[in-house]
């Protein structure tokens, strides 16, 4: 399992709603940073 593999798909034009920037994930429709949660408690 490669934890960085999902990040390689973010620049693709088939995923137009999320982009990766130096600030993190950006919702391009809302122009907002997406908060990341691990879901691990």
PyMOL commands that set and color helices and strands:
alter all, ss='L'
color gray80, all
select helices_A, chain A and resi 5-9
alter helices_A, ss='H'
color red, helices_A
select strands_A, chain A and resi 18-21+24-27+32-33
alter strands_A, ss='S'
color yellow, strands_A
deselect
rebuild
show_as cartoon
